[in-house]
Amino acid sequence: MKKILIVTSLILSLVGCSSMGVKEPSDAEINAEAAKAYQEVKSKSKMSTNKDWNDMVQRVANRIASASGEKFNWEYVVIESPEVNAWCMPGGKIAVYTGIMPILKTEAALATVLGHEVAHATLRHGKQRYARAMKENLIGLVAGVAVAAGGQFLCKTDTCKTLAQVGGVAAGFALTFFDRKFSRGDETAADKEGQIYMAKAGYDPAEAPRLWDRMSAASGGKAPPEFLSTHPSDANRKANLNAWMPDAERAYASAPKKYGLGEPIK
């Protein structure tokens, strides 16, 4: 009972709950919370030892981060997992799962994925999603965190379950960031901004629509990979990316260095 009360107090304190409503967290607050959760993910995950993949993620992520113009405290890791996924927490905390690498095929495709995920962070989608969760279901969230702290998990994803075991703020963040999907509007906005980032970083933006063909094929006609689960349909996504191509090509033309498709992923 004491643990439940402590966890409930932490969450209520964090979001500023009062009889007047819920205060939206500041960038500094949500970034600090994300940084704590990120450290927990790293401490409880198996890091990839594939040097080529680690080196590629580091250099591509650095280029995308620079292209975004954001002065986050950027960090990048590659996690050993069959999950087809990648994400960027608020404040620039990035993880790429090894399960996605063989599907990407090219360095430019990795830039597409990282551009998309970084755009979620620069557009503050994670922060907005967290604030919506607080406003829509504060009591349910607090109850969920309390249950997680007691050793039972309401989380659906493995990463959320990992953080739920820690309890407290990390569990609250996990329940909202990892188990609450971005809207399709957010996904479309991240696609558009992400394509510009990859082009500014020197990667051929024409690889973006080709990547989503490969991602769709990876599902084998079954449920789409986690990375695609709330995205627009393949047809709409490709149409959008092609419609935005003139802007992306202009960004690519002005890139200080051009890498084209970059190195193949082996």
N, C-alpha and C positions, 0 to 999 in steps of 0.2 A: 504494500500500500504506500509506504514511504517513497519507493522508487517512482511509482506512478505520479504521486504528487509533485516530486521534484521535476520529472520530465514535463508535466503539464505546466508547471511554473516557468520552466525554461522557454517553452514555446510561446506562452502567453506574453512573457516579457519581451521576447524577440520581436514579435509582430506588433507590439504596442496595443494589445486588445484592451478596450475599455467600453463603458456603457455607450460611448459616442461612436463606436465603430472600430475598424481595423486600420492602422496606419501602414501605408505602403512603405516597404523598406527602401532605404537609400541605396545607391550604387555601392557605397563603401560597406554597408551592412551585408548586402547579398553577396558581394565579392568575398568578404571575410568568411561568410558561412560556406560558400562554395570551396574556398581554399582549404578549410578544415575537412570538408567531405572528400575533397580530392586526395588529401594526405591519407585518409582512411582507405580509400579505394586502392591507392598505391601500396599501402602496407599490407593489404589483405589479398592482393592479386598477384598472379605470377607474371613477372615482366618478361617480354620476349628477349631472347639472346641472339636473334637474327641480326647480325651487324648491318647487312645491306638494307634491311627494312628499317631498322632504327635510324641509320644515317639518312635514308631517304625521307622519312617522316620529319626528322629534325630540319633538314634543309628546305623542304617544301613548306612546312609550317612556318618557319622563319620568314620565308618570302611572302606567304599569304598574310602573316601578321603585319609585316612592314607595309604591304599593299593596303591593308585596312586602315592604316593611320591611327589605330588605337594604341594608347600607351598603357596597355595592361601589363601585369606581371606574368608574362606568358610562360607556360610550361607544357611539355609534350612527352607523352609516354606511349609505348606500344605494349599492349597487354596480350598475353598468350591466352587465346580463347577462340573456339570455333564460331562464335557469334559474328554475324555479318553486321558490323556496326562501327560507328565512330561518333564522338560527341565533343562539344566544347561547352564547359560550364561557364556561367557568368564570370567575368574577370580573366578569361583566356586560359582556362585549365583544360587541356585537350588530351583525349585518349583515342587511340586507333586500335581496334581489335585485329588480331592476325587473321581471323576468318574472312575479313573483307579484302585482304591484300591480293590473293590470287584472282579474284573477280575483277579487280581494277585494271590489271594488265599493263598500265602505263603510269608514269610519274604525273602526267597531265591529268589523268583520271583521279589520282590521289589529290591533286590540287583542286579538282572539282568538288570532291567530298569535303576537303578541309575548308575551301572557300565557303561552301554552304554552311558548315557548322560554325565557322567563325562569324559569319553573317548573323546567325542566331544570337550570338553574344553581343556583337556591335549594335544590333537593332534592339537589344534589351528584351528579347522574347522570353528568356528564362526568368528574368525579373518580373515581367508582366504576368507570366504564368503563375509564378509563386504568389504574387499579389492577388490574382483572381482566386487561387485556391484558398487563400486566407479568408477572403470575403465570402466565398460561396459555401465553404464547408469547414470553418474553423473548428467547430466542436468535433466533427468527424475526424479531422486531422489529429487533433490532440488525443482523441481516444485511440486512434490508430497508432500513434507514437507510443502511447502508454502500453498498448498491447505488445508492440514490438519490443519495448524495453523489458517486458516480462518474459520474452522468449518466444512469442508467437508472431508470425509474420503475415502482414496484409499485403506486402509487396508482391508484384508479379514478376519483376526482372531479377536476375541474379545480383546485379550491382546494387539494386535497392535493398535486397535481403542482406547483402554484406554490410551496408551502412546501418540497417535496422538493428543489427546485432550490437552496434556500438551504443545505440540509444541516443537520447537527448537531441541536440541540434542536428547532428548528422542524420538521424532517422527522419526528422521533420523535413530536411532538405531532400532526402532520398525519395520520400513519398510523393513529393511534388515534382522534382526534376526528372526522375527516372520513370515514374509510373504514370505521369500525367502528360499526355502527348501535346505537341504543338498543334495549333489549328492549321487547316489547309491554307488559310490566308498567310499565316506565318511562314509556312513551308514555301509558298510561291515567292514571297518577298525574299526569303533566304536564297532561293534558287537564282533570282535576278541579281541580287547584290553579290552573291558568291561567284557568279560567272564573271562579273566585273573584277573581283579580287583576283581570280586566277589569271585573267588576261593581263591585269596590271603587274602581276608577279612574273609574267613572261611565258605563260603556258597557253597553247593554242585553244581558244574557247570552243572551237568546233568539236573538241573531244567530249564536251559536256553531254550533248544529246546521245552520242555513241555510248557513253558510260551507262546511261539509263537503259539502253537496250540490253547491255550485259547484266545489269542488276536485275532486270525483269526476267531474263532467261535463267538466272541463278535460282529463281523460285521454282523452276520446273513445273509450272502450271499450278503450283499449290499456293499456300498463303505466302505473301511476299516477305522478304527478309525484314527484320525489325527496323532496319534503316528506312524502309519504304512504307511502313505500315500506315502512316497517316498522310502520305504525300498525295498530290493530285494524281490522276490517272496517267499512265504512260503516254497516251496520245496527247493529252493536254500539256503535260510537262514538256514533251519534245516540241510541240507547237510553240509553247512559250519561249523555250530556249532558242529556237530558230528565229522567232520574231524579235528577240532581243539581240540577236547576233550582230547587227550593224553597230550598236553601241559597244558591245564586247570587242569587236574587231578594231574599233577606234582606240579602245583602251590598250589592246594588244599592240597596235602599231606604235603607240607612244611608250611602251615598256622600255626601260633602260637596257635590259638584256632579254633576249628571246631564247627559250629552251625548247620550243615546239612541243613535242610529246614527251620530251625528257627521256629518261632511261626506262627500259622495260622492267616490269616486276617479275622476278623469277622465283 
